[in-house]
């Protein structure tokens, strides 16, 4: 877009001298269908819904009748175009509003609406400008209603949305586990004044209190005291100040702590108290800090009283007074902790600035009922949370100006908790928090950086007939590299940093550049090879005695799990030794002492206990893993009278088996094996999709249909297989039924950290406490 100059008519000086790269900021604007806007005192937040056309990998079984199936591919692979829905949220300074509106107007093609929902004080100020530029009628919505709708939406759909602020810890942002029931909660919005709202349900909320002393007070008094006109500059002054130079403390009154009242000597006895007795000038920084403490303490005490009155222990804070500033979050947190004696928690939202725009959008889309769907954050198109702390030097953004983005993709199916989680409110999928663990963070970020060239090469090679595959692969490589560098500087950018989030971000970036399934040909080949060996593996197992067979089945499960193209130690072997197979994998396993105790308990359970009613098995890799490892284990369970639900990924990730691939593989196995055939026919073996496209597993976000089936079949055994699903995630997951967690450690650094060797095995049999 060419640079534009000039002034906005009747709206003060509007900066129009920026260049907006559409591929980075107003993405997919030509397919935008519906708009909403939230204009505050200094920031504009724009929301729009678009349809996104992207590539998806499809598999379809061949008709093998009359053909030599031994020399034919197992199934056909095709890449097709699919249209999905995406929500875009963009935040920018009001000085850019006219330029942005011009840009939107120039690129608007397919909008379906003649109305733009608007909220915030600026919705009145800029109404005429918006209607003139976009040709859309501005329909204003209530600010508080929009904030609450937006808050409900992010709490429901973004797992790492909520955080507590801890200034003096190694990690500033301590992200919280989302409770499956988000209501009730207290929302404190600190704008010019303070509004305190109790939210009881999606449509039931009430204003229960407030104060005229808020952000506007801080700004106004701060300007008088320091001659500083800009809010952010005032906060910068406060961050450098020392309030004890201005405030009178308890020890200034009593000469120390006041033991009778239980007050520490360092508590503030009188804000600005020293200004009445000291014959000196106070620094701007000290006065700003004292003012900040005074207002934060007032708000904190008021919010705390309301929380106690309504029996609530969590308070979400938002508004321009917060806006991600560490200095305000720290003072609010201290105040709440002090007045509640640690019983109430001050919490903040990663996307707090978007709540009004999200709510306004939802108001305009009520006829489409967007809340019936589950949504997921698209890391490839989102900026992430950036610290504005003066002592942190964040990575310079490559985007234009001060623009900030959030993208949410509509998922195909609703996601819910696994009904077998013992306590969904305390469930944490990830085993290691890389935000906390600096050594692990450094290792894994380096590991993903070193693997990046290979992933880009694999992506390009997966589309040999595409003329621009190399170019797109390089764009993917550069984008993911930039994400990794951001995470080195700001590990909290997308919530808690984990191996899972690093893997998911990579998958999002691959999809961004139309590489939906780089391992599709590898999986096709390995599935075909493994199927040819299935009958001989079954014959070998059937020839064994019962106890010997149980051990062979477990060993087969673990050996199959070796075949993971996401592990460098394995991919190096598979590329250099094409003949490496099932028996070779068995010889790699480091079985003991990892296996002995837990396996003995499992064997005893099989000997002495009744058959399980139904087993839910989360499969991992294609090829040898699922065909020669998982299916013989499934067959044994079926032979014992146990029903089996086999859950596979909805979409591709690395060489993990997908639901559509599992249907074809199972059909071929059933043609060879009467046990599998009859179980399918009688619906004793059921194939389902997880709702996920990740190499890891979040048991709080699973396909609703899977959850229903788990309840209906009275599932009493869960089997989680693979390093991503059973080690990087769910190693500490507590279930209400028996569980098996199995994996092979295919990373030497991780094996060393756990006290073992590479190819050591994990076999974890757990029985719930009664």
C-alpha positions, 0 to 999 in steps of 0.5 A: 500500500502506498504511503498516505499523508494528511490529517483526519477531518475533525478527528485531530492529527491522524498518522497516515504515514505507515505502510501496511503489509497485508500478508502480515496484518490485515490477513485474508481481508478480501474474504472478510464477511463481518466486522466489529470494532472497539475504539478506546481512548488510545487503541482501536481493536478491529475484529472480522470473520473471514473464510480461509481457503487452505490445503488439506490432505485426503486419503481414499482407499483404492478398489483392489478387486482384480488387481495385484494388491501386493504391488499397489499402494494401499490408498490414494493420497490427494491434496484438496482445497477446503474452506474454513472459518477464521476470526481475526483481531487486530489492535493498533493505535488510534492515530492509524485509524484513518489509514487502516480504514482506507486500507480495509476499504481498498481491499474489501471484496466479499463482505456479507453485511452492511453493518459494523458493530461498534463499542467503546467510547471512540465508537461515538467519536469516529462513527461518521468517519467509519461510515464514510470510509467503509460504507457500513452503518455503525451499530453501537453496542453496550461496552460492558456487555461486549467485555463480558461476552469477549471474556467468556469467549477467551476463557472457554476457547484459549487454554492458556489465557489466564495468568497471575503476575509475579514480578520477583519470580523467574517467570513474570507470567504464571498461567492458570489451568482453565476450569471447565466451568468458567462461572461465576467470576468477578470482572473488574474493568479499570478505565477512567473509573472502575466497574465491578461486575459479577458474571454468573452465566453467559447472559446473566451478569450484574454491576455490583460496585465501582469507584470514580477513582480509577485510571482516569484519576491516575492519569489526571492527577499524574499530569498535574503532579508530573506535567506528563500528559501521556498515560504510558509515559506516566507509567514509565515514570512510576516504574522507576520511582520509589514510593517510600520517599513520598509515602508515610509508612507505619514505621515512620509513625511507630518507629517500627512495626505496629505489633498491636494491630499486626502491621508491618513497618513497611506498610503505607500508613499515609499516601503522600504523607511525607509531602506535608512534613518534608521541606523538599521537592519530590521527583516525578518518578516518586510521585507517580509511583506513590499515586499508582500505589494509592489508586491500586490499593483503593481498587484492590481493597474494593474488589477484594471486599466484593469478592469476599461478599460473593464468595469468589476467590478469583478476580479478572482485571482488565481495562486500559489501566492494566493493558499488560503493564507490569507496574500496574499488574504488580501493584494490583496483585500486591493489593489483592494479596494483602487485603485478602490475606492470600485467599483471593487471586488477582488474575489477568488475561493474555488477550484482555485488550481484545475483549470488547472487539470479540464481544461486539463481533459475537453480538453481531454474529448471534444468528450464526451462534458462534458459541456452538463451536470450539475455536483454537488460537492460530499461533502462525497468525498471532503476535503473542503476549509481549512484556512491556517491562522497562527492564526487559528488552523484547525482540523487535517486531517485524510488523509495522508500527505497534500492530498486534494480532490474534487469530482464532480458527473454527474447529470442525467439531466441539471439544470437551473434557475426557469424562475419565479425568479425575479432576478436570479443574486441576488437569495439566496436560504438559509434563514440563513447563519450559517457561520455568525450566531454563535449562530444558527451554534452552535445549528444546528451542535449540533442538527445534532450531536444528531440526528446522532445515530438515522439516523444511526440506521434507515439506518441499519434497512432499510436493514434488509436482508443485513449482513453488514448493521450495519457495513456500518451504523457505517462507515456512522456515523463516516464519517458524524461525522467527517464532522460535526467536520470539520465544527465546526472548518472551517464553510466555508469548503464547501461554505456558511454553512446552514441547507441545506448544513448540510442536503445535506452532510448527504444525500451524506454520506448515499449514500456513504455507500449504503443507498439510501433511509432509509425511503422507507418502512416508505413512502410505509406504510404511502402512503398506509394508507393515500390513504385509507382516501382520499375519506372520506377527499374529501367528508368532504371537498365537504360538506362545503361551499366555504369559509369554504372549502378554510380554511379547504384546507389550514389547511389540507395542513399545517396539512399534513406538520406536518408529517416530519420524519426529525423533531425530535419533530415529529419523537418522536411522530410518533414512540411513538404514532402509531395512530397519524393521520391527525386529531391529526395533525390539533389539533397541529397547532398553527394557529394565529396570523401567519395565519390571514393577509396573508390568508385574502389576499389569500382568497380575491384573490380567491374571486375577481380575475380570476383563475390562468392559471397554478400553480407550486406546490413543494411537500414535504413529502410522505403519509398524506402530499401529499395525504391528504394535497396537492392533495385536494388543487390540486383538488380545483385548477383544479376545478377552471380551473387552470392547475397544475404542481406538482414537486417532488424530483428526488431522495429520501431524508428523507421521502420526496415524490419522482417523481416515488412515486408520479406517483403511488400515483397519479394513485391510486388517479385518480382511485378514483377521477374523477377530478384528473382522467380527469385532468391527461387525458387532461394533465391539471395535470402534474407530473414532477421531480425537479432534486433535491435529497435534503430536501431543494430547490434551485430554481437556480438548477432545472430540465431543463424540469420543467423550459420549462414546466413552460414557456410553461404553463404560470405559474402564481402561485408558491406554496412552501410547507415544512420547508426545502423548504419554511423556511430553503430555499426560505423564502425570495425568490422573484418571478415574479408571485404570490406565497404561502409559507406554512410550520409548524415549527417543531423545538422548538428552531427555533419557539422560535427564530421566536417569536412563539411556536412549530407547529406554521404555516407559510402562506405567500402569496406574490404578485409581485410588479408591 
